[in-house]
Amino acid sequence: MLRRGRLAATLAALGVVAALAGCETSALAPRTSGVKPQARPATLAPAPAPQPAAMPAQPAAPEPSAASQALAQYYARVQNDLLARGLLRTDGGGPDTAFTDTMLVRNFAAIALEEEYVRGEGLRPSGGAASAIKKWLQPVRMTVEFGPRVPEDQHAFDRAQVSSFAARLARVTGHPITMTDSDPNFHVLFMSEDDSDRIAPRIQQIVPDVNPSALRIFNNLPRSIHCLVVAFSDTPGGYSYGTAIAVIRSEHPELLRRSCIHEEVAQGMGLGNDDPRARPSIFNDDDEFALLTTHDEMLLKILYDPRLTPGMRAEQALPIVQARAAELTGSDGPS
């Protein structure tokens, strides 16, 4: 996954993040009356109100640093190069990317039932070690945050993209996924290079007992890492997710930011690995597809079949996966 530049790591934490109680305020409406007041006598006219002092001009938002500007230029070149080579497709797959139920099962086994990194050890590759079903059982409450140096003209676009994708995932999986700022458990952080020193402290705020190995991932991210997600189990060593945090660089042009949203949020749902044979798919290091494909939707539908439970190993899961893949592809049997 590092070759394509997007990183997903699923690590186990030592517990769930403590929930903070929210509070609400209600606006006060002015009292109104239908009685027209009489004119005030001139002798009782109030003294002219003093003119308020001119407010000092607000300082303009700081310009991006030279490092941030250079990163934005670099990612713009990356996107242009990929598009020039016919990559970053947004069509979801077509006649040139046909797949069978057998291929779908194989890809599910590689993406959902193998580890990309050793659990709890940061970015140490696992060598495709066998894993187990990882998914959310509790409702997903997603929120979006922006670093203070992220340009404000990006906020509305990025927030809308996350919200739209969350709604799509809810439809595809049948799992409750909502956008909310109240007690969120899936945080999507857009951060610029100039906000990089805020990332690790923010992660520690969200997950106070975060494993130091997981936290070190967020320090000094190389530009080859475009974005990443870390998902935490709600019990030590468990497979049921309780918290997830995606970090996306704000220097990306719009299509690369959308691509990061799709891959990292989908991987944070439990499809944590990549496989070079998966096609048409975003869970592949070749960058052919920028956005979630029909094939990837099927992977999510299989993962969120209620018969598949967190911690289930391949020998238990694959008969269910095979039956569901045949249903989704309209196949009568392995092909």
Order of alpha helices (4+ residues) and beta strands (2+ residues): beta-alpha-alpha-beta-beta-alpha-beta-beta-alpha-alpha-beta-beta-alpha-alpha-alpha
